[in-house]
Amino acid sequence: MKVWEWGALLAVTWIAAGCNPFAPQDCTLIGCDTGLLIHLIDAPEELYTVTVTAGDRTESYNCTVAARCPLPFFLDFTPEDVRVVYQSESLRVERTFTPEYRRLRPNGSDCPPDCLTATVEFRVT
């Protein structure tokens, strides 16, 4: 078999298998959010507030049901450096982080959405 015949056979096999490299990619509707997640480690089971500050922007998250609060996530907040303050009735802890962001494209490289997320590990005690 000649080289061009191998190429043609390979192309026909791809197309027959549904792998047409020239066909537009079907995009699913999986979503994602851009932002910063604060993973609280060893936090006491009590009400708390987490405040994040970067530059002139400050955001807060209030946990009002201690044992059932999700981890604080700050939507559309992707600073280079961030100051995080954990405040409860019994404890105040402040730390600064340089988050490492990951790019997420849950529907494929050519499909929206395109999100940046980072998680910082905040040891409370």
matplotlib code that plots the C-alpha trace (Angstrom):
import matplotlib.pyplot as plt

x = [0.0, 1.3, 1.6, -1.4, -3.5, -2.6, -3.6, -6.9, -7.6, -6.8, -9.1, -12.0, -11.4, -11.5, -14.7, -16.4, -15.5, -17.0, -13.5, -13.7, -11.0, -12.6, -16.1, -17.1, -16.8, -20.1, -20.1, -21.9, -23.4, -21.2, -20.6, -17.9, -17.2, -14.1, -12.9, -11.1, -12.0, -10.8, -10.3, -10.5, -8.5, -9.1, -11.7, -13.7, -17.4, -18.8, -20.1, -17.4, -16.6, -13.9, -12.7, -10.5, -8.7, -6.6, -5.7, -8.8, -11.3, -12.6, -15.2, -16.7, -18.4, -20.5, -21.1, -24.4, -24.9, -21.6, -21.7, -23.4, -21.5, -19.9, -16.3, -16.1, -15.9, -15.4, -16.8, -14.9, -12.1, -8.7, -6.0, -2.3, -1.9, -4.7, -5.0, -7.4, -8.9, -10.8, -12.8, -15.0, -16.1, -13.1, -10.4, -8.9, -6.3, -4.9, -2.6, -1.5, -1.4, -0.3, -3.0, -2.0, -4.9, -5.9, -7.8, -10.9, -12.7, -15.1, -16.7, -13.4, -10.7, -12.8, -15.9, -17.1, -16.9, -13.3, -12.8, -9.9, -10.0, -7.6, -7.9, -5.9, -5.3, -6.0, -5.0, -7.2, -5.5]
y = [0.0, 3.5, 6.3, 8.2, 5.1, 4.7, 8.3, 7.8, 4.6, 6.3, 9.3, 7.0, 5.0, 8.2, 9.4, 6.0, 6.0, 9.4, 11.1, 13.5, 16.1, 18.5, 18.4, 21.1, 20.0, 19.5, 21.5, 20.3, 22.7, 21.9, 25.1, 26.4, 29.5, 31.7, 32.5, 31.7, 28.8, 29.0, 25.5, 25.9, 23.3, 22.5, 25.2, 25.0, 24.2, 27.7, 30.7, 32.5, 35.1, 34.8, 38.1, 38.3, 41.5, 42.2, 45.7, 47.9, 45.0, 43.3, 40.4, 38.6, 35.2, 34.7, 31.2, 31.3, 27.6, 26.4, 22.6, 23.0, 25.9, 25.2, 26.3, 30.0, 30.7, 34.2, 34.5, 36.4, 37.1, 36.1, 38.2, 37.6, 37.9, 37.8, 38.5, 36.1, 36.7, 34.0, 35.5, 33.6, 34.3, 32.6, 33.0, 35.5, 34.3, 36.2, 34.9, 36.0, 33.7, 33.7, 31.5, 29.2, 29.3, 26.5, 27.1, 25.0, 24.3, 21.5, 21.3, 21.0, 23.3, 25.0, 25.4, 27.8, 28.4, 29.3, 29.6, 30.3, 28.7, 28.4, 26.9, 28.1, 25.8, 28.0, 26.3, 27.9, 26.6]
z = [0.0, -0.9, 1.7, 0.4, 0.6, 4.3, 4.9, 3.1, 5.0, 8.3, 7.5, 6.5, 9.8, 11.9, 10.2, 10.5, 14.2, 14.7, 15.1, 12.3, 13.1, 10.7, 12.3, 14.8, 18.4, 20.2, 23.5, 26.6, 29.1, 32.2, 34.1, 36.3, 38.4, 38.5, 42.0, 45.2, 47.6, 51.2, 52.6, 56.4, 58.3, 62.0, 62.4, 65.6, 65.2, 65.8, 63.8, 61.9, 59.3, 56.6, 55.1, 52.0, 51.0, 47.9, 46.9, 47.5, 47.3, 50.4, 50.4, 53.4, 54.0, 57.1, 58.4, 60.3, 60.9, 62.2, 61.4, 58.0, 56.2, 52.9, 52.4, 51.6, 47.9, 46.6, 43.1, 40.4, 42.9, 41.5, 43.2, 42.9, 46.7, 49.3, 53.0, 54.7, 58.1, 60.0, 62.9, 65.4, 68.9, 70.3, 67.6, 65.1, 62.6, 59.7, 57.0, 53.5, 50.5, 46.9, 45.2, 42.4, 39.8, 37.5, 34.2, 33.8, 30.6, 31.6, 28.1, 26.2, 25.0, 22.3, 24.4, 27.0, 29.9, 30.7, 34.5, 36.8, 40.3, 43.2, 46.7, 49.6, 52.6, 55.7, 59.0, 61.6, 64.7]

ax = plt.figure().add_subplot(projection="3d")
ax.plot(x, y, z, "-o")
ax.set_aspect("equal")
plt.show()
